[in-house]
Amino acid sequence: MGRAKEIIVKVIPAKIANEFVKKHHYSKNYVRNSKLHFGAFLDNKLHGVMSYGSPMSKNRVLPLVKTKDNKLCKWNEMLELNRMAFDEILPRNSESRCIAISIKLIKKNAPHIKWILSYSDSTQCGDGTIYRASGFNLTAIKKNTGIFKDNKGNVYAKGYGEYYRIAKGLVKREKEERLEGFQLRYIYLIDKTCKITVPILPFSKIDEMGAGMYKGKKITLEERKKKNVSL
């Protein structure tokens, strides 16, 4: 693991986290309802950020997990890892190590949190390599149909995208390109007595649906194994 063991993960202010995310995340935007931010430091310099918060639609996601008593978790008993951004400085396997440390810190300091949700956008980024390496369960693969690029290269999601475009001062373009890809949903159970209520998908399902992507390019998990690319 090399120098990955030397990485320090600690809570950082929202302002610092958001500035880093705007610079290094593919969306160039932070999530405004993020409440908990972890920074990854090597040699006392910030090289990664993980931001957690409440999901945008709690009613949709709360039924995904139930307690050992077969009850839904409360809205404040889960978090969404809604932004994760790292620069190119940290060594290999750093991201999964940093997620693991952040989860340990949540478990220690916020023991009421029972599970974590996160999404991977293979349309613009990847298929969740880091989540799989961090022990998350794959629970959904959904084809993206609302991601578009206009003739100036601006990428946006329709739906909340109408607000996004107004906020960014964009105007409707005559030429719009729908971007192909998938959204993958991952769940991590901090409280191992809880259970996921939806089917847990084998990672091989990613290749079956053609949802594989690595560093912005289409590639299957099988091809990555043959090329010795990290999974």
Secondary structure by P-SEA (a helix, b strand, c coil): ccccccbbbbbbcaaaaaaaaaaccccccccccccbbbbbbccccccbbbbbbbccccccccccccccccccccccccccccbbbbccccccaaaaaaaaaaaaaaaaccccccccccccccccccccaaaaaacccccbbbbbccccccccbbbbbccaaaaaaaaaccccccbbbbbbbbbbbbbbbcccccccccccccccccccccccccccccccaaaaaaacccc
